[in-house]
Amino acid sequence: MKSFMKAFLIYLALSSALAVAMAATTVPAAAKGCIKGALVGGVAGHVAGHHGLLGAAAGCAIGHHEASKNAKAEQNLKAVPSQ
């Protein structure tokens, strides 16, 4: 029992150190559309049969795709000179 506790504490310490290192080096991501899509997808997935996480993941992907598509279309509108 003593060796299990020691191994667990070592694992916990290493995991915590890794988490702190990863948190210190992260860069904020531009996840436009993901939050809104995840909320809508999570609710839809939950209502459709308690698959909220799957719905949230799909909603995030779709929301990000739509936001990217809209940003690209807006950029193309700015690039075209008006006559």
HUSULGI-V275689 format. One line per field, one symbol per residue. ss: DSSP state (H for helix, E for strand, C for the rest). psi: psi as a letter, one per 40 degrees, with the letter a starting at -180 (. if undefined). Layout:
BEGIN
ss = ???
psi = ???
END
This chain:
BEGIN
ss = CHHHHHHHHHHHHHHHHHHHHHHHHCCCCCCCCHHHHHHHHHHHHHHCCCCHHHHHHHHHHHHHHHHHHHHHHHHHHHHCCCC
psi = ddddddddddddddddddddddddeihhiggheddddddddddddddefffddddddddddddddddddddddddddddhhi.
END
